[in-house]
Amino acid sequence: MRRRTVLAGAAASLPLLAGCTGSANDGSEPTTDESATATDEPSRTADDADLVSGTLVPREECPTAGDATVELGDGSATVRGCVVGKNGCTVPSLREVTIDAETDVATVVVAAVEERGEDEACTEALVNLGYEVRVDAGDATLTGVEVVHDDIEGRRVVTDVTR
C-alpha cells in the first residue's frame, strides 16, 4: 500500500518538472541571447537606391506585454517592445522592415517564433519576449513608424507614431 502512495506522489510531481528538461544552463550564470538578427530589404522603388535595414536584439526587460515604444530620429528609429510567446521556446524575430516611398513611414513587423530542437521540452506557459529594433532608413527622413506584432494575440498594429 505504501508503494502506491509513493508512486502516486511521484506521478503527481512529474508535471511540475515539465519544461525544465530542455535547458543546458546549470544555473550558475544567467543566459542572455545577445545575438542580433538583421534584415535588409529594398525600401522605396526599384529605381531608388535607398535601403531600409533593421536589427533586432532580444532584451530581458519587458515592462508591458504586447506594447511597443518608438524613438524617432531623422533617418533612423529605435523600437522597444514586448511580444507574447506561446511557450518557453519562443523568441522574438524581426520579420519585416519596409518604408513607404510616398509617406516615408517605416513599418516594423516583430513576431514570436518557436525555436526548439526535436527532443527539446518547453515550458507550457505564456512568455513575455522583450526586444529592441534599430531601423536605418538610409537617406530617407522618416516621418513615422508603424509597429506590428505577430504573436499569440494575432497580427495587429500596436504603435503608430508620426511627426
Buried (B, 14 or more C-beta within 10 A) or exposed (E): EEEEEEEEEEEEEEEEEEBEEBBEEEEEEEEEEEEBBEBEEEBBEEEEEBBBBBBBBBBEEBEEBBBBBBEBEEBBBBBBBBBBBBBBBBBBBBBBBBBBEEEBBBBBBBBBBEEBEEEEBBBEEBBBBBBBBBBBBBEBEBBBBBBBBBBBEEEEEBBEBEE
